[in-house]
Each structure stands twice: as C-alpha cells, then as structure tokens.
Amino acid sequence: MKPIKTRWNSYFNTFVRAAELHGPINGYIKCKLEEHSAVTATSRRRKNPARTRRQ
C-alpha cells in the first residue's frame, strides 16, 4: 500500500496496515528460509552445490 502525498492520514493507514501484516510476512519469510536451508543441506550432502561459481 503506497501513501498518497496529499493526505496525512494515508501515511498513518500505511503504517497501520504494515503493523497488521507484520506477523504473516514474518511467517512467510520463516517458511521460505526453512525451505532454503533444507535445499542447501541436501545439496551439500550430495556435494552438488546449488550455485556454481564461474570465473
């Protein structure tokens, strides 16, 4: 949600909405980090890194 410059309360509403979404966003990020950690651990066990470095 983007605030509208001409209305002071649009900034307030933006901050209220951000506070409301704080929990769900943190949950989503935690889930994605756990998925990434699992993929990385699997790749390391196989000795087949997810990303290769090219020079």
PyMOL Python script that loads the backbone (N, CA, C, O; Angstrom):
from pymol import cmd

cmd.read_pdbstr("""\
ATOM      1  N   MET A   1       0.855  -1.172   0.000  1.00  0.00           N
ATOM      2  CA  MET A   1       0.000   0.000   0.000  1.00  0.00           C
ATOM      3  C   MET A   1       0.897   1.229   0.000  1.00  0.00           C
ATOM      4  O   MET A   1       1.770   1.361   0.858  1.00  0.00           O
ATOM      5  N   LYS A   2       0.692   2.111  -0.938  1.00  0.00           N
ATOM      6  CA  LYS A   2       1.506   3.314  -1.075  1.00  0.00           C
ATOM      7  C   LYS A   2       0.725   4.532  -0.580  1.00  0.00           C
ATOM      8  O   LYS A   2      -0.426   4.730  -0.970  1.00  0.00           O
ATOM      9  N   PRO A   3       1.347   5.353   0.282  1.00  0.00           N
ATOM     10  CA  PRO A   3       0.633   6.536   0.773  1.00  0.00           C
ATOM     11  C   PRO A   3       0.444   7.595  -0.317  1.00  0.00           C
ATOM     12  O   PRO A   3       1.239   7.691  -1.252  1.00  0.00           O
ATOM     13  N   ILE A   4      -0.605   8.372  -0.179  1.00  0.00           N
ATOM     14  CA  ILE A   4      -0.884   9.479  -1.089  1.00  0.00           C
ATOM     15  C   ILE A   4      -0.346  10.746  -0.441  1.00  0.00           C
ATOM     16  O   ILE A   4      -0.660  11.024   0.717  1.00  0.00           O
ATOM     17  N   LYS A   5       0.457  11.519  -1.166  1.00  0.00           N
ATOM     18  CA  LYS A   5       1.149  12.674  -0.597  1.00  0.00           C
ATOM     19  C   LYS A   5       0.213  13.744  -0.050  1.00  0.00           C
ATOM     20  O   LYS A   5       0.577  14.439   0.899  1.00  0.00           O
ATOM     21  N   THR A   6      -0.969  13.896  -0.612  1.00  0.00           N
ATOM     22  CA  THR A   6      -1.852  14.995  -0.212  1.00  0.00           C
ATOM     23  C   THR A   6      -2.688  14.686   1.028  1.00  0.00           C
ATOM     24  O   THR A   6      -3.388  15.568   1.527  1.00  0.00           O
ATOM     25  N   ARG A   7      -2.633  13.480   1.525  1.00  0.00           N
ATOM     26  CA  ARG A   7      -3.458  13.116   2.682  1.00  0.00           C
ATOM     27  C   ARG A   7      -2.583  12.599   3.808  1.00  0.00           C
ATOM     28  O   ARG A   7      -1.928  11.565   3.670  1.00  0.00           O
ATOM     29  N   TRP A   8      -2.573  13.319   4.926  1.00  0.00           N
ATOM     30  CA  TRP A   8      -1.726  12.921   6.050  1.00  0.00           C
ATOM     31  C   TRP A   8      -2.128  11.566   6.601  1.00  0.00           C
ATOM     32  O   TRP A   8      -1.271  10.798   7.037  1.00  0.00           O
ATOM     33  N   ASN A   9      -3.420  11.259   6.587  1.00  0.00           N
ATOM     34  CA  ASN A   9      -3.863  10.002   7.181  1.00  0.00           C
ATOM     35  C   ASN A   9      -3.516   8.789   6.318  1.00  0.00           C
ATOM     36  O   ASN A   9      -3.585   7.658   6.798  1.00  0.00           O
ATOM     37  N   SER A  10      -3.146   9.005   5.058  1.00  0.00           N
ATOM     38  CA  SER A  10      -2.747   7.863   4.243  1.00  0.00           C
ATOM     39  C   SER A  10      -1.435   7.276   4.759  1.00  0.00           C
ATOM     40  O   SER A  10      -1.224   6.066   4.674  1.00  0.00           O
ATOM     41  N   TYR A  11      -0.548   8.126   5.296  1.00  0.00           N
ATOM     42  CA  TYR A  11       0.681   7.620   5.912  1.00  0.00           C
ATOM     43  C   TYR A  11       0.339   6.808   7.159  1.00  0.00           C
ATOM     44  O   TYR A  11       0.895   5.732   7.377  1.00  0.00           O
ATOM     45  N   PHE A  12      -0.566   7.322   7.963  1.00  0.00           N
ATOM     46  CA  PHE A  12      -0.995   6.610   9.164  1.00  0.00           C
ATOM     47  C   PHE A  12      -1.582   5.252   8.790  1.00  0.00           C
ATOM     48  O   PHE A  12      -1.243   4.236   9.396  1.00  0.00           O
ATOM     49  N   ASN A  13      -2.463   5.237   7.794  1.00  0.00           N
ATOM     50  CA  ASN A  13      -3.082   3.985   7.365  1.00  0.00           C
ATOM     51  C   ASN A  13      -2.052   3.002   6.825  1.00  0.00           C
ATOM     52  O   ASN A  13      -2.182   1.795   7.025  1.00  0.00           O
ATOM     53  N   THR A  14      -1.028   3.510   6.140  1.00  0.00           N
ATOM     54  CA  THR A  14       0.037   2.652   5.637  1.00  0.00           C
ATOM     55  C   THR A  14       0.775   1.980   6.789  1.00  0.00           C
ATOM     56  O   THR A  14       1.064   0.785   6.730  1.00  0.00           O
ATOM     57  N   PHE A  15       1.079   2.741   7.834  1.00  0.00           N
ATOM     58  CA  PHE A  15       1.772   2.173   8.988  1.00  0.00           C
ATOM     59  C   PHE A  15       0.888   1.179   9.741  1.00  0.00           C
ATOM     60  O   PHE A  15       1.375   0.158  10.226  1.00  0.00           O
ATOM     61  N   VAL A  16      -0.391   1.471   9.837  1.00  0.00           N
ATOM     62  CA  VAL A  16      -1.317   0.539  10.489  1.00  0.00           C
ATOM     63  C   VAL A  16      -1.363  -0.768   9.712  1.00  0.00           C
ATOM     64  O   VAL A  16      -1.313  -1.845  10.307  1.00  0.00           O
ATOM     65  N   ARG A  17      -1.456  -0.685   8.398  1.00  0.00           N
ATOM     66  CA  ARG A  17      -1.506  -1.895   7.560  1.00  0.00           C
ATOM     67  C   ARG A  17      -0.208  -2.684   7.662  1.00  0.00           C
ATOM     68  O   ARG A  17      -0.235  -3.913   7.716  1.00  0.00           O
ATOM     69  N   ALA A  18       0.926  -1.994   7.689  1.00  0.00           N
ATOM     70  CA  ALA A  18       2.219  -2.671   7.836  1.00  0.00           C
ATOM     71  C   ALA A  18       2.281  -3.414   9.171  1.00  0.00           C
ATOM     72  O   ALA A  18       2.796  -4.530   9.238  1.00  0.00           O
ATOM     73  N   ALA A  19       1.761  -2.801  10.225  1.00  0.00           N
ATOM     74  CA  ALA A  19       1.740  -3.456  11.536  1.00  0.00           C
ATOM     75  C   ALA A  19       0.835  -4.692  11.514  1.00  0.00           C
ATOM     76  O   ALA A  19       1.151  -5.702  12.143  1.00  0.00           O
ATOM     77  N   GLU A  20      -0.277  -4.616  10.799  1.00  0.00           N
ATOM     78  CA  GLU A  20      -1.188  -5.757  10.690  1.00  0.00           C
ATOM     79  C   GLU A  20      -0.544  -6.917   9.944  1.00  0.00           C
ATOM     80  O   GLU A  20      -0.772  -8.078  10.281  1.00  0.00           O
ATOM     81  N   LEU A  21       0.258  -6.607   8.936  1.00  0.00           N
ATOM     82  CA  LEU A  21       0.868  -7.644   8.102  1.00  0.00           C
ATOM     83  C   LEU A  21       2.203  -8.144   8.639  1.00  0.00           C
ATOM     84  O   LEU A  21       2.800  -9.051   8.059  1.00  0.00           O
ATOM     85  N   HIS A  22       2.675  -7.571   9.727  1.00  0.00           N
ATOM     86  CA  HIS A  22       3.977  -7.942  10.282  1.00  0.00           C
ATOM     87  C   HIS A  22       4.067  -9.441  10.577  1.00  0.00           C
ATOM     88  O   HIS A  22       5.035 -10.089  10.179  1.00  0.00           O
ATOM     89  N   GLY A  23       3.088  -9.987  11.257  1.00  0.00           N
ATOM     90  CA  GLY A  23       3.092 -11.410  11.612  1.00  0.00           C
ATOM     91  C   GLY A  23       3.054 -12.329  10.398  1.00  0.00           C
ATOM     92  O   GLY A  23       3.903 -13.212  10.278  1.00  0.00           O
ATOM     93  N   PRO A  24       2.089 -12.146   9.489  1.00  0.00           N
ATOM     94  CA  PRO A  24       2.041 -13.004   8.304  1.00  0.00           C
ATOM     95  C   PRO A  24       3.300 -12.915   7.434  1.00  0.00           C
ATOM     96  O   PRO A  24       3.747 -13.925   6.891  1.00  0.00           O
ATOM     97  N   ILE A  25       3.861 -11.738   7.302  1.00  0.00           N
ATOM     98  CA  ILE A  25       5.075 -11.590   6.496  1.00  0.00           C
ATOM     99  C   ILE A  25       6.232 -12.326   7.162  1.00  0.00           C
ATOM    100  O   ILE A  25       6.998 -13.011   6.483  1.00  0.00           O
ATOM    101  N   ASN A  26       6.368 -12.197   8.477  1.00  0.00           N
ATOM    102  CA  ASN A  26       7.427 -12.916   9.184  1.00  0.00           C
ATOM    103  C   ASN A  26       7.253 -14.427   9.054  1.00  0.00           C
ATOM    104  O   ASN A  26       8.236 -15.151   8.895  1.00  0.00           O
ATOM    105  N   GLY A  27       6.013 -14.907   9.119  1.00  0.00           N
ATOM    106  CA  GLY A  27       5.749 -16.332   8.947  1.00  0.00           C
ATOM    107  C   GLY A  27       6.142 -16.823   7.568  1.00  0.00           C
ATOM    108  O   GLY A  27       6.733 -17.895   7.433  1.00  0.00           O
ATOM    109  N   TYR A  28       5.820 -16.049   6.542  1.00  0.00           N
ATOM    110  CA  TYR A  28       6.176 -16.402   5.168  1.00  0.00           C
ATOM    111  C   TYR A  28       7.693 -16.453   5.003  1.00  0.00           C
ATOM    112  O   TYR A  28       8.225 -17.387   4.402  1.00  0.00           O
ATOM    113  N   ILE A  29       8.383 -15.453   5.534  1.00  0.00           N
ATOM    114  CA  ILE A  29       9.845 -15.408   5.431  1.00  0.00           C
ATOM    115  C   ILE A  29      10.460 -16.600   6.156  1.00  0.00           C
ATOM    116  O   ILE A  29      11.393 -17.218   5.644  1.00  0.00           O
ATOM    117  N   LYS A  30       9.950 -16.929   7.338  1.00  0.00           N
ATOM    118  CA  LYS A  30      10.471 -18.069   8.100  1.00  0.00           C
ATOM    119  C   LYS A  30      10.306 -19.359   7.304  1.00  0.00           C
ATOM    120  O   LYS A  30      11.226 -20.175   7.250  1.00  0.00           O
ATOM    121  N   CYS A  31       9.155 -19.546   6.693  1.00  0.00           N
ATOM    122  CA  CYS A  31       8.889 -20.738   5.887  1.00  0.00           C
ATOM    123  C   CYS A  31       9.863 -20.838   4.721  1.00  0.00           C
ATOM    124  O   CYS A  31      10.425 -21.905   4.471  1.00  0.00           O
ATOM    125  N   LYS A  32      10.066 -19.739   4.009  1.00  0.00           N
ATOM    126  CA  LYS A  32      10.974 -19.739   2.864  1.00  0.00           C
ATOM    127  C   LYS A  32      12.419 -19.974   3.290  1.00  0.00           C
ATOM    128  O   LYS A  32      13.164 -20.652   2.582  1.00  0.00           O
ATOM    129  N   LEU A  33      12.831 -19.426   4.439  1.00  0.00           N
ATOM    130  CA  LEU A  33      14.187 -19.656   4.932  1.00  0.00           C
ATOM    131  C   LEU A  33      14.391 -21.121   5.302  1.00  0.00           C
ATOM    132  O   LEU A  33      15.461 -21.677   5.055  1.00  0.00           O
ATOM    133  N   GLU A  34      13.379 -21.751   5.889  1.00  0.00           N
ATOM    134  CA  GLU A  34      13.471 -23.174   6.216  1.00  0.00           C
ATOM    135  C   GLU A  34      13.571 -24.014   4.952  1.00  0.00           C
ATOM    136  O   GLU A  34      14.349 -24.968   4.906  1.00  0.00           O
ATOM    137  N   GLU A  35      12.794 -23.674   3.921  1.00  0.00           N
ATOM    138  CA  GLU A  35      12.881 -24.387   2.646  1.00  0.00           C
ATOM    139  C   GLU A  35      14.272 -24.243   2.051  1.00  0.00           C
ATOM    140  O   GLU A  35      14.853 -25.220   1.577  1.00  0.00           O
ATOM    141  N   HIS A  36      14.804 -23.039   2.072  1.00  0.00           N
ATOM    142  CA  HIS A  36      16.132 -22.786   1.520  1.00  0.00           C
ATOM    143  C   HIS A  36      17.196 -23.566   2.291  1.00  0.00           C
ATOM    144  O   HIS A  36      18.107 -24.132   1.688  1.00  0.00           O
ATOM    145  N   SER A  37      17.085 -23.599   3.610  1.00  0.00           N
ATOM    146  CA  SER A  37      18.049 -24.334   4.432  1.00  0.00           C
ATOM    147  C   SER A  37      18.014 -25.822   4.107  1.00  0.00           C
ATOM    148  O   SER A  37      19.061 -26.467   4.043  1.00  0.00           O
ATOM    149  N   ALA A  38      16.827 -26.371   3.903  1.00  0.00           N
ATOM    150  CA  ALA A  38      16.697 -27.787   3.571  1.00  0.00           C
ATOM    151  C   ALA A  38      17.326 -28.090   2.216  1.00  0.00           C
ATOM    152  O   ALA A  38      18.016 -29.099   2.069  1.00  0.00           O
ATOM    153  N   VAL A  39      17.100 -27.238   1.235  1.00  0.00           N
ATOM    154  CA  VAL A  39      17.677 -27.438  -0.099  1.00  0.00           C
ATOM    155  C   VAL A  39      19.195 -27.322  -0.039  1.00  0.00           C
ATOM    156  O   VAL A  39      19.905 -28.119  -0.653  1.00  0.00           O
ATOM    157  N   THR A  40      19.689 -26.345   0.691  1.00  0.00           N
ATOM    158  CA  THR A  40      21.128 -26.146   0.812  1.00  0.00           C
ATOM    159  C   THR A  40      21.776 -27.339   1.499  1.00  0.00           C
ATOM    160  O   THR A  40      22.833 -27.797   1.065  1.00  0.00           O
ATOM    161  N   ALA A  41      21.167 -27.849   2.562  1.00  0.00           N
ATOM    162  CA  ALA A  41      21.714 -29.003   3.275  1.00  0.00           C
ATOM    163  C   ALA A  41      21.746 -30.227   2.374  1.00  0.00           C
ATOM    164  O   ALA A  41      22.719 -30.981   2.390  1.00  0.00           O
ATOM    165  N   THR A  42      20.693 -30.434   1.589  1.00  0.00           N
ATOM    166  CA  THR A  42      20.650 -31.563   0.666  1.00  0.00           C
ATOM    167  C   THR A  42      21.733 -31.436  -0.391  1.00  0.00           C
ATOM    168  O   THR A  42      22.391 -32.422  -0.724  1.00  0.00           O
ATOM    169  N   SER A  43      21.925 -30.245  -0.918  1.00  0.00           N
ATOM    170  CA  SER A  43      22.944 -30.017  -1.940  1.00  0.00           C
ATOM    171  C   SER A  43      24.338 -30.273  -1.384  1.00  0.00           C
ATOM    172  O   SER A  43      25.182 -30.851  -2.069  1.00  0.00           O
ATOM    173  N   ARG A  44      24.583 -29.855  -0.170  1.00  0.00           N
ATOM    174  CA  ARG A  44      25.901 -30.063   0.438  1.00  0.00           C
ATOM    175  C   ARG A  44      26.160 -31.537   0.696  1.00  0.00           C
ATOM    176  O   ARG A  44      27.288 -32.006   0.544  1.00  0.00           O
ATOM    177  N   ARG A  45      25.121 -32.275   1.088  1.00  0.00           N
ATOM    178  CA  ARG A  45      25.299 -33.711   1.322  1.00  0.00           C
ATOM    179  C   ARG A  45      25.658 -34.426   0.033  1.00  0.00           C
ATOM    180  O   ARG A  45      26.448 -35.369   0.044  1.00  0.00           O
ATOM    181  N   ARG A  46      25.091 -33.991  -1.062  1.00  0.00           N
ATOM    182  CA  ARG A  46      25.355 -34.607  -2.364  1.00  0.00           C
ATOM    183  C   ARG A  46      26.648 -34.095  -2.989  1.00  0.00           C
ATOM    184  O   ARG A  46      27.094 -34.599  -4.020  1.00  0.00           O
ATOM    185  N   LYS A  47      27.235 -33.104  -2.362  1.00  0.00           N
ATOM    186  CA  LYS A  47      28.421 -32.426  -2.897  1.00  0.00           C
ATOM    187  C   LYS A  47      28.136 -31.871  -4.286  1.00  0.00           C
ATOM    188  O   LYS A  47      28.990 -31.878  -5.172  1.00  0.00           O
ATOM    189  N   ASN A  48      26.921 -31.394  -4.443  1.00  0.00           N
ATOM    190  CA  ASN A  48      26.482 -30.787  -5.687  1.00  0.00           C
ATOM    191  C   ASN A  48      25.871 -29.439  -5.330  1.00  0.00           C
ATOM    192  O   ASN A  48      24.657 -29.347  -5.150  1.00  0.00           O
ATOM    193  N   PRO A  49      26.696 -28.377  -5.221  1.00  0.00           N
ATOM    194  CA  PRO A  49      26.168 -27.087  -4.768  1.00  0.00           C
ATOM    195  C   PRO A  49      25.059 -26.551  -5.660  1.00  0.00           C
ATOM    196  O   PRO A  49      25.042 -26.772  -6.870  1.00  0.00           O
ATOM    197  N   ALA A  50      24.148 -25.849  -5.035  1.00  0.00           N
ATOM    198  CA  ALA A  50      23.018 -25.271  -5.766  1.00  0.00           C
ATOM    199  C   ALA A  50      23.484 -24.237  -6.779  1.00  0.00           C
ATOM    200  O   ALA A  50      22.903 -24.115  -7.857  1.00  0.00           O
ATOM    201  N   ARG A  51      24.535 -23.488  -6.435  1.00  0.00           N
ATOM    202  CA  ARG A  51      25.076 -22.483  -7.352  1.00  0.00           C
ATOM    203  C   ARG A  51      26.547 -22.778  -7.579  1.00  0.00           C
ATOM    204  O   ARG A  51      27.274 -23.090  -6.635  1.00  0.00           O
ATOM    205  N   THR A  52      26.979 -22.684  -8.796  1.00  0.00           N
ATOM    206  CA  THR A  52      28.395 -22.878  -9.095  1.00  0.00           C
ATOM    207  C   THR A  52      29.019 -21.538  -9.398  1.00  0.00           C
ATOM    208  O   THR A  52      28.374 -20.645  -9.948  1.00  0.00           O
ATOM    209  N   ARG A  53      30.270 -21.407  -9.035  1.00  0.00           N
ATOM    210  CA  ARG A  53      30.989 -20.154  -9.256  1.00  0.00           C
ATOM    211  C   ARG A  53      31.744 -20.255 -10.579  1.00  0.00           C
ATOM    212  O   ARG A  53      32.517 -21.189 -10.793  1.00  0.00           O
ATOM    213  N   ARG A  54      31.517 -19.299 -11.454  1.00  0.00           N
ATOM    214  CA  ARG A  54      32.219 -19.252 -12.742  1.00  0.00           C
ATOM    215  C   ARG A  54      33.198 -18.103 -12.743  1.00  0.00           C
ATOM    216  O   ARG A  54      32.910 -17.019 -12.236  1.00  0.00           O
ATOM    217  N   GLN A  55      34.356 -18.352 -13.317  1.00  0.00           N
ATOM    218  CA  GLN A  55      35.380 -17.303 -13.385  1.00  0.00           C
ATOM    219  C   GLN A  55      35.726 -16.991 -14.810  1.00  0.00           C
ATOM    220  O   GLN A  55      36.570 -16.132 -15.066  1.00  0.00           O
TER     221      GLN A  55
END
""", "prot")
cmd.dss("prot")
cmd.show_as("cartoon", "prot")
cmd.util.cbc("prot")
cmd.orient("prot")
